[in-house]
Amino acid sequence: MKRCFGSDTIAFDLTTDEPNAPVEQRHFTSFSAAAKEDADSRIRLGVHYPWDATDGLTLGENVANRVFTTKLRTR
């Protein structure tokens, strides 16, 4: 998203309709902050380890970079 919009510092809100969610709406100041919170949530749930989150964010960044530069480039 930060490549498509040309910035990582775009603020946005996300809303859920999940009735068991502790909060209905979340505010983020960047796409990276949202990705980090999402990765950290998997650790808090007990389904991943901290290095999984770190490696997953790195892998996601690498995949996004590859797709953006090869498949989504301006023709």
Backbone torsions as a table, in degrees:
resi	resn	phi	psi	omega
1	MET	NA	-40.0	-178.0
2	LYS	-65.6	-29.6	176.5
3	ARG	-73.2	-41.0	179.8
4	CYS	-64.5	-40.3	-178.5
5	PHE	-90.6	-9.2	177.5
6	GLY	77.4	12.6	-179.7
7	SER	-160.1	149.1	174.6
8	ASP	-98.4	-8.8	-173.8
9	THR	-101.4	44.4	175.5
10	ILE	-98.3	121.0	179.6
11	ALA	-80.3	144.2	178.5
12	PHE	-157.8	162.7	178.4
13	ASP	-118.0	145.6	174.1
14	LEU	-122.1	139.6	-179.4
15	THR	-122.6	142.6	177.0
16	THR	-118.1	151.9	173.8
17	ASP	-107.7	12.5	177.7
18	GLU	-68.5	116.2	-176.1
19	PRO	-66.1	-22.3	-179.2
20	ASN	-94.8	3.0	179.9
21	ALA	-68.8	139.5	-179.6
22	PRO	-68.4	-27.0	175.3
23	VAL	-135.0	149.2	-178.3
24	GLU	-88.3	-31.9	-176.6
25	GLN	-131.7	139.9	177.6
26	ARG	-121.8	142.3	177.6
27	HIS	-113.3	133.6	178.7
28	PHE	-126.0	147.1	178.9
29	THR	-99.3	-5.7	178.5
30	SER	-161.6	161.2	175.8
31	PHE	-67.1	-35.8	178.9
32	SER	-64.3	-38.1	178.6
33	ALA	-64.4	-39.9	177.9
34	ALA	-66.1	-42.6	179.6
35	ALA	-64.0	-42.3	-180.0
36	LYS	-64.0	-43.7	179.1
37	GLU	-63.9	-39.9	178.4
38	ASP	-63.4	-45.4	179.0
39	ALA	-63.0	-42.9	179.8
40	ASP	-65.7	-30.7	-179.6
41	SER	-63.4	-32.8	179.1
42	ARG	-67.8	-31.0	176.6
43	ILE	-70.6	-45.3	-179.6
44	ARG	-63.4	-31.1	177.5
45	LEU	-73.4	-15.4	179.5
46	GLY	84.4	15.5	-179.0
47	VAL	-101.4	-8.3	177.7
48	HIS	-142.7	163.8	176.3
49	TYR	-102.9	162.2	-179.0
50	PRO	-54.2	-40.2	-179.8
51	TRP	-67.9	-26.3	174.4
52	ASP	-63.4	-43.7	-179.8
53	ALA	-64.8	-45.4	179.6
54	THR	-62.1	-48.2	-179.7
55	ASP	-66.2	-36.9	179.0
56	GLY	-64.8	-40.4	177.7
57	LEU	-65.8	-40.1	177.8
58	THR	-64.9	-46.2	179.2
59	LEU	-61.5	-43.8	178.5
60	GLY	-60.5	-41.2	178.1
61	GLU	-63.6	-42.5	179.7
62	ASN	-66.3	-42.1	178.6
63	VAL	-65.2	-45.0	179.4
64	ALA	-60.5	-42.5	178.9
65	ASN	-61.4	-45.3	-179.4
66	ARG	-63.3	-47.3	-179.6
67	VAL	-64.3	-43.9	-177.9
68	PHE	-64.3	-40.5	-176.5
69	THR	-81.7	-19.6	-177.9
70	THR	-108.8	-35.8	-174.4
71	LYS	-106.8	-28.8	-175.5
72	LEU	-108.1	9.7	-179.0
73	ARG	-67.2	155.5	179.4
74	THR	-69.2	133.0	179.8
75	ARG	-90.9	NA	NA
